[in-house]
């Protein structure tokens, strides 16, 4: 029984040792990969220098990964190998400390050479129900990258706020979409808020870069004839509009929450994060402060499925199936029939033609 028991214990130790080494390898590879991507996206300087830094980091990390943790007892080269392995691991640890310290030192900024469509930030003045918004965007887009720029100052009366719409624009498959929120007033005007990356000139959006402090956050307030037309007519994205059921007080509080968020970002820059600080999670955080008990859900990250989430919690008209709301809310065919010169109100009426309101009533666009 003695030898059998010892063999069993030896087998368990070997299995545990293998699992420990496997976990160590996974952690090490994850750290090495993270460091390489952090250097790729954020290390300043000439590209050859950046590539050299990445290669050096990967080389040090790879050496630390394969450096032996144990050397067979009795080996004549045991002491020398142990010293080499220890030196490699210490070098990697020092490099990791330097890398993390550099990463933590990166700070967001509102002072960069920005792309034209995100060059300005919304600023707000408020006097009771009257709000004055500076830097409302109303660009006339010719291509996805070129537009006639127009930034405006507009006034709104919160007592005339009478609708909230959720707009979901699909640009990369069914799971990934951009979320916008549009507020309607009883005078026919609409204002859309969009949490977006703030790109520098000649910089393009990158999902992976969004994990690595490549972009700052910006809150855009824009005319629907700009920000929705850009997606439906110019970029060719699939854009869906859903009427959201919120009480008048909740609508007002959500509008003010957007203004507060805009002022916060204007006062203190913040990095965009693809997973934790994006167009959907920030909207959820604002709504969560207004509506109690909202459940957390994977669909808040996989934003293409956000309509299913909002429908499930009763935020949309549940007297119709979601597929009915989706088919009626697809704005692209209607949006493409309205020229930019027809004006904002004509565009807003057209894209809502036939869309069920939050109470189930079917909206019909009246003639301009």
Secondary structure by P-SEA (a helix, b strand, c coil): caaaaaaaaaaaaaaaaaaaaaaaaaaaaaaaaaaaaaaaccccccaaaaaaaaaaaaaaaaaaaaccccccccccaaaaaaaaaaaaaaaaaaaaaaaaaaaaaccccccccccccccbbbbbcccccbbbbccccccccccccccbbbbbbbbbbcccccbbbbbbbbcccccbbbbbbbbbccccbbbbbbbcccccccbbbbaaaaacccbbbbbbbbbccccccccccccccbbbbbbbbbcaaaaaaaaaaaaaaaaaaaabbbbbbcccccccaaaaaaaaacccccccccccccccaaaaaaaaaccccccccaaaaaaaaccaaaaaaccccccaaaaaaaaaccccccccbbbbbccc
